[in-house]
Amino acid sequence: MRTLLSLVAIVILGVVVLMYFGIINIDQTQQGVVQAPKFQADVAKVTLGTENKTVAVPTISVEKPGAQTNAQAPN
């Protein structure tokens, strides 16, 4: 039960923060007398795009160690 209440509180806090920064704008368009009130929500528009770029990527080479002789073998 505490987890559910914590999640609800986090969601409410997130909506309040988004409204504060103007990302979400909620306006009441019809008063609720007999029917339920109507609301209109304007949210920020996010556009995504792609861009082709050439990126330099470092190359890595791995060399296996040579055969060790008995004199050089670690203890």
Backbone as CSV, one residue per row, in Angstrom:
resi,resn,N_x,N_y,N_z,CA_x,CA_y,CA_z,C_x,C_y,C_z
1,MET,0.829,-1.185,0.000,0.000,0.000,0.000,0.874,1.249,0.000
2,ARG,1.955,1.219,0.783,2.841,2.388,0.821,3.507,2.610,-0.523
3,THR,3.844,1.517,-1.198,4.482,1.634,-2.502,3.550,2.302,-3.497
4,LEU,2.291,1.901,-3.495,1.308,2.500,-4.394,1.136,3.986,-4.100
5,LEU,1.044,4.335,-2.833,0.909,5.746,-2.473,2.158,6.540,-2.850
6,SER,3.312,5.929,-2.717,4.552,6.598,-3.100,4.595,6.841,-4.605
7,LEU,4.177,5.853,-5.385,4.154,6.024,-6.833,3.167,7.112,-7.256
8,VAL,2.005,7.144,-6.632,1.010,8.181,-6.939,1.570,9.554,-6.587
9,ALA,2.250,9.664,-5.456,2.838,10.942,-5.051,3.923,11.380,-6.029
10,ILE,4.730,10.452,-6.517,5.785,10.791,-7.480,5.177,11.266,-8.791
11,VAL,4.109,10.608,-9.250,3.450,11.016,-10.491,2.851,12.407,-10.334
12,ILE,2.193,12.665,-9.223,1.602,13.987,-8.986,2.693,15.049,-8.930
13,LEU,3.782,14.763,-8.257,4.891,15.709,-8.184,5.477,15.966,-9.579
14,GLY,5.586,14.919,-10.387,6.092,15.079,-11.751,5.193,15.958,-12.599
15,VAL,3.880,15.778,-12.490,2.935,16.609,-13.243,3.027,18.063,-12.787
16,VAL,3.146,18.290,-11.495,3.269,19.656,-10.974,4.537,20.322,-11.503
17,VAL,5.643,19.591,-11.520,6.904,20.150,-12.028,6.780,20.467,-13.515
18,LEU,6.179,19.569,-14.297,5.999,19.815,-15.725,5.086,21.015,-15.975
19,MET,4.061,21.192,-15.154,3.187,22.361,-15.279,3.935,23.634,-14.908
20,TYR,4.793,23.568,-13.916,5.555,24.735,-13.476,6.481,25.237,-14.584
21,PHE,7.123,24.308,-15.305,8.034,24.699,-16.368,7.324,24.957,-17.696
22,GLY,6.026,24.837,-17.739,5.265,25.153,-18.942,5.250,24.061,-19.985
23,ILE,5.644,22.876,-19.626,5.619,21.768,-20.578,4.189,21.250,-20.731
24,ILE,3.417,21.298,-19.664,2.012,20.901,-19.697,1.172,22.100,-19.269
25,ASN,0.120,22.379,-20.043,-0.801,23.458,-19.705,-2.217,22.889,-19.750
26,ILE,-2.916,22.900,-18.621,-4.262,22.339,-18.544,-5.247,23.470,-18.263
27,ASP,-6.227,23.627,-19.171,-7.257,24.663,-19.027,-8.632,24.007,-18.977
28,GLN,-9.506,24.535,-18.110,-10.873,24.034,-18.030,-11.691,24.764,-19.079
29,THR,-12.328,24.013,-20.001,-13.071,24.633,-21.102,-14.578,24.645,-20.856
30,GLN,-15.082,23.866,-19.904,-16.522,23.839,-19.616,-16.719,23.598,-18.134
31,GLN,-17.573,24.400,-17.528,-17.873,24.245,-16.108,-18.686,22.969,-15.888
32,GLY,-18.493,22.346,-14.759,-19.210,21.118,-14.449,-20.406,21.401,-13.565
33,VAL,-21.584,21.594,-14.162,-22.803,21.821,-13.390,-23.585,20.513,-13.310
34,VAL,-24.108,20.070,-14.434,-24.830,18.804,-14.478,-23.925,17.735,-15.092
35,GLN,-23.141,18.142,-16.060,-22.218,17.222,-16.706,-20.832,17.403,-16.101
36,ALA,-19.984,16.463,-16.431,-18.601,16.555,-15.965,-17.901,17.716,-16.686
37,PRO,-17.008,18.413,-16.006,-16.297,19.514,-16.665,-15.351,18.987,-17.746
38,LYS,-15.087,19.834,-18.731,-14.162,19.458,-19.801,-12.863,20.223,-19.613
39,PHE,-11.776,19.548,-19.944,-10.449,20.146,-19.843,-9.734,19.980,-21.168
40,GLN,-8.862,20.933,-21.475,-8.016,20.844,-22.654,-6.579,20.933,-22.185
41,ALA,-5.756,19.983,-22.608,-4.357,19.955,-22.191,-3.460,20.210,-23.396
42,ASP,-2.626,21.223,-23.296,-1.620,21.510,-24.314,-0.286,21.056,-23.757
43,VAL,0.370,20.179,-24.484,1.660,19.671,-24.027,2.736,20.093,-25.017
44,ALA,3.964,20.073,-24.566,5.092,20.458,-25.410,5.236,19.474,-26.563
45,LYS,5.671,19.978,-27.702,5.869,19.132,-28.869,7.355,18.822,-28.986
46,VAL,7.653,17.557,-29.132,9.030,17.098,-29.248,9.214,16.539,-30.650
47,THR,10.214,17.037,-31.352,10.501,16.508,-32.675,11.856,15.813,-32.640
48,LEU,11.906,14.684,-33.303,13.135,13.911,-33.368,13.582,13.843,-34.818
49,GLY,14.874,13.863,-35.023,15.408,13.765,-36.368,16.716,13.006,-36.354
50,THR,17.198,12.719,-37.540,18.475,12.029,-37.647,19.434,12.911,-38.428
51,GLU,20.698,12.681,-38.219,21.727,13.461,-38.879,22.903,12.539,-39.162
52,ASN,23.410,12.562,-40.381,24.557,11.732,-40.745,25.838,12.486,-40.433
53,LYS,26.730,11.845,-39.689,28.017,12.433,-39.341,29.090,11.364,-39.454
54,THR,30.302,11.811,-39.722,31.446,10.915,-39.735,32.177,11.083,-38.413
55,VAL,32.356,9.982,-37.712,32.980,10.011,-36.391,34.238,9.152,-36.439
56,ALA,35.334,9.695,-35.925,36.576,8.931,-35.869,36.507,7.959,-34.693
57,VAL,36.710,6.687,-34.992,36.650,5.647,-33.970,38.056,5.072,-33.805
58,PRO,38.559,4.990,-32.584,39.906,4.448,-32.400,39.938,2.949,-32.717
59,THR,41.084,2.519,-33.229,41.246,1.096,-33.509,42.050,0.459,-32.383
60,ILE,41.759,-0.779,-32.115,42.418,-1.508,-31.040,43.011,-2.779,-31.639
61,SER,44.257,-3.051,-31.312,44.863,-4.298,-31.755,45.344,-5.064,-30.525
62,VAL,45.149,-6.359,-30.557,45.531,-7.221,-29.445,46.562,-8.204,-29.965
63,GLU,47.690,-8.270,-29.297,48.736,-9.200,-29.684,48.872,-10.251,-28.589
64,LYS,48.846,-11.493,-28.993,49.006,-12.581,-28.033,50.470,-12.640,-27.615
65,PRO,50.748,-12.940,-26.365,52.138,-13.035,-25.941,52.802,-14.244,-26.616
66,GLY,54.105,-14.097,-26.886,54.851,-15.169,-27.529,55.035,-16.342,-26.602
67,ALA,55.549,-17.421,-27.114,55.803,-18.611,-26.304,56.893,-18.281,-25.287
68,GLN,56.656,-18.628,-24.038,57.637,-18.347,-22.979,58.563,-19.538,-22.825
69,THR,59.810,-19.239,-22.560,60.764,-20.319,-22.295,60.738,-20.634,-20.816
70,ASN,61.346,-21.741,-20.412,61.342,-22.147,-19.010,62.050,-21.143,-18.124
71,ALA,63.061,-20.457,-18.628,63.793,-19.478,-17.830,62.953,-18.249,-17.544
72,GLN,62.017,-17.916,-18.433,61.203,-16.718,-18.271,59.835,-17.018,-17.677
73,ALA,59.515,-18.245,-17.425,58.192,-18.608,-16.916,58.040,-18.092,-15.494
74,PRO,56.902,-17.498,-15.188,56.671,-17.013,-13.822,56.481,-18.168,-12.851
75,ASN,56.802,-17.921,-11.569,56.685,-18.955,-10.542,55.286,-19.122,-10.084
